């Protein structure tokens, strides 16, 4: 398993997980269960999206597309 994302924003991690899964890649989100236990503690990078090594490139492409704004909804 290899990490393709590390962060502390639970909602962003969930969104990225879903986008990567839609690309056909099996995804494991580590650290999500820590969210409630950390409360207001300022802990950075406790969430990690892990994929199989063979899927690293495809998953990384999805993360880069997200960071570029390729999945942004446009106002009409």
HUFEN-V656981 format. One record per backbone hydrogen bond with DSSP energy under -1.0 kcal/mol. CO is the residue of the C=O (numbers start at 1). NH is the residue of the N-H. Records with the same first field share a line. If there is no record, write none. Layout:
BEGIN
CO: NH / NH
END
This chain:
BEGIN
2: 51
5: 49
7: 47
9: 13
10: 14
11: 15
12: 16
13: 17
14: 18
15: 19
16: 20
17: 21
18: 22
20: 25
21: 24
28: 50
30: 48
31: 34
32: 35
34: 38
38: 41
41: 43
47: 7
48: 30
49: 4
50: 28
51: 2
52: 55
53: 56
55: 59
56: 60
57: 61
58: 62
59: 63
60: 64
61: 65
62: 66
63: 67
64: 68
65: 70
69: 72
END
